[in-house]
């Protein structure tokens, strides 16, 4: 189990007893995980941001961070996030104002004004919670908190998209269920890592199209991924070996100089 965030951490100027996590261990990966889920954490406390990057990353999410409202606004306009985690007290604005601007369409949001928003703040009074929800937040969690609860709330918010849209993809013999994090080829279940699942899901959403390594890096990994890393090539290689066993037809092709293409089995 992951421990609670403790209140005896260093108090941040202008914050209400916000603290850094002491110990997080043993996270469960989310059953509703989608490999290309990207989260934006808007928080200026470096210790907490680092811990959230680690904890959410281990749970399979790609995590970007912004320390100010201005930085968050810039990232929201250029990247389609699935969910934003907002602190209320930021150096240059209020998370409440940012949330309201998102909902009213006053801030450009690449994923649209219906972006899911979770408030994560030390402001725990009833009035604060009510105001946060009234300003447009989908959920409100107060510090200190347990990471397992944060992950559960994230899964619940993401299920709104999963259950209302198409969570199952089919390409030839391949079937992928994003809601249950399952993938199979015919009757054979595929045992995939989080990144392999994410790559497969992204490719299955674009069957027959060539997808570059840079595109995979952008959508399945997070913004801190090294653009010169071999992670994409290695992950695609292990995924290819799992997709095709024995004399089965190859489904994942390398298009030299361009990227990768998934085709349905004939």
HELIX and SHEET records of a PDB file:
HELIX    1   1 UNK A   46  UNK A   58  1                                  13    
HELIX    2   2 UNK A   69  UNK A   78  1                                  10    
HELIX    3   3 UNK A   95  UNK A  104  1                                  10    
HELIX    4   4 UNK A  126  UNK A  134  1                                   9    
HELIX    5   5 UNK A  147  UNK A  164  1                                  18    
HELIX    6   6 UNK A  194  UNK A  204  1                                  11    
HELIX    7   7 UNK A  213  UNK A  220  1                                   8    
HELIX    8   8 UNK A  231  UNK A  243  1                                  13    
SHEET    1   A 5 UNK A  62  UNK A  66  0                                        
SHEET    2   A 5 UNK A  38  UNK A  42  1                                        
SHEET    3   A 5 UNK A  83  UNK A  86  1                                        
SHEET    4   A 5 UNK A 116  UNK A 121  1                                        
SHEET    5   A 5 UNK A 139  UNK A 142  1                                        
SHEET    1   B 4 UNK A 168  UNK A 171  0                                        
SHEET    2   B 4 UNK A 174  UNK A 177 -1                                        
SHEET    3   B 4 UNK A 182  UNK A 185 -1                                        
SHEET    4   B 4 UNK A 188  UNK A 189 -1                                        
SHEET    1   C 2 UNK A 252  UNK A 255  0                                        
SHEET    2   C 2 UNK A 259  UNK A 262 -1                                        
END                                                                             
